Amino acid sequence: MSEFLAPLDYRRAKDTLRALDAYTAYTPEGAAFVTALLIERYPAVFTRMEQKTFVNGALVLEMPGANIADPLVFVSHMDGLHCEEPPVLIDRPMTVPLQRAHVVALLEALDALLQSGYQPSGQLFLALSMDGLSGGAGAKAIAEYLDKRKISPCFVLDHGGYVTQSAFRRYLPEGAPLALIGISEKGQLEGRVKAPTVSVSDERGAARPLNILLRIGSRLIARPRYASLCKASAQMLTELSRHAPFFRRLLLANPRLTFPLLRLMWQKRAVLSQFFISECTVTGVSTQGEPSRSPTAAELTFSLHTVPGKPLSWWKARLIRKGCRDGAKLDITVQNEHSHRSAANGAAWDALETAIEILFERAVIAPCLSPYVTDGRFYSGLKGRVYRFSPFLVNGREALRGECTVDDDALQTAVQFFRQMLSV
């Protein structure tokens, strides 16, 4: 971390993160609460920037610049799952969703800059959606709005990458942190399978819905994980090979050739799940009927995240073969293809690398497939330079869950990072 301390209201940042913990999934009331909270906590940001509202409460904050550079676009979603440990009320480190720490640090950096007379060199956009984990309709609407305005940004920066000392340690110089910048992300498919209903009078003669559903569920999770190597993950391994000891470098230098061996070596490692695994998860089962009787209706919900390579139509056909049996019906509720891959070079990439190198000494920087659901996938049509990175140091479990530990030092580092990116 730089010796320079950026202006930062630590108490406000932590109180905001605690208050946001109540918002886990989109509701109109929840979105209104988040908006009101941010306006209350960061009045300088909302006063100086023009505000527009989109579907499902999504917000765009816009500020004109000096028009000597391309626009800067910062995006993220505000909904997030609860962490294993709820945010504490006492003044000690707390665990929060990565995207929320990302947004609060960005707002803290921008608030302090605005109070010191900041004007961006190009237009500045902050795009915050409220439904990123349930389809991303808000982010999609914002991206379409920016596209209609023919906004061609220098970069779009979302959460979805991180800094860690818990991954690929044997392939890095001793003590060097690894900074992973997401240049693409997995496809997303969510839906439900409904078993055919039966009437109460016919429950003994017809196949029982719950029995049908349990058989379908067992087929869906018979082979829930599918390992593959996409181009973004191949880029990551190739970049890591440049810093690895000689013999380990041979394993990574040509990942297309050595991936079958790497898959066996990493089968119990979190990195395999994050960067190489497509996985189907049954997320819930619900039934209808009278107590103490076999249910007359049953359905299960599922979530599928897919590594780039095969289109969602292939995965959907696979689900239909497994799930649409014995009269059951498959309904898709969320369908987002994997995102386009951004180039790991150019002025925007160089600016990211410079900011990371200043704050994380000796960091090895590599592009990667983001393991998280982000809004960034919807913005690739603007100019293609969509990057996912949050300047927080996470351990292996936090990386797997999309969380980070926030204390004064972590907030200070993150705010310094965003001050640099806001000044590009």
HUFEN-V415134 format. One line per field, one symbol per residue. phi: phi as a letter, one per 30 degrees, with the letter a starting at -180 (. if undefined). A space follows every 50 residues. Layout:
# HUFEN-V415134
phi=???
This chain:
# HUFEN-V415134
phi=.dddcdeaceddddddddddddccadbedddddddddddddbddddddcd cbcbehidcbcbbdcdicbddcbcbaccdadddecdeddcdbebcbdedd deddddddddeddddcidbddbecbcccccbdcbkidddddddddddddh dcddaccbdkbacbccbhddcceeiddccccdcabddbbbabccdddbde dcdddcddedddddddedddcdbdcbcaccddddddddddddcdeedddd dcdbdddceedddddcdccdddddcbccbcbdcabbbbldeibdecbabb cbbbcbdekcddddddddddddccbhidbccccbbbdedddddcajdddd ddedddddcbdidccbdadddcdbdeedcdddajccbbabdbdbcddddd cibaccbdddddddddddddddcd
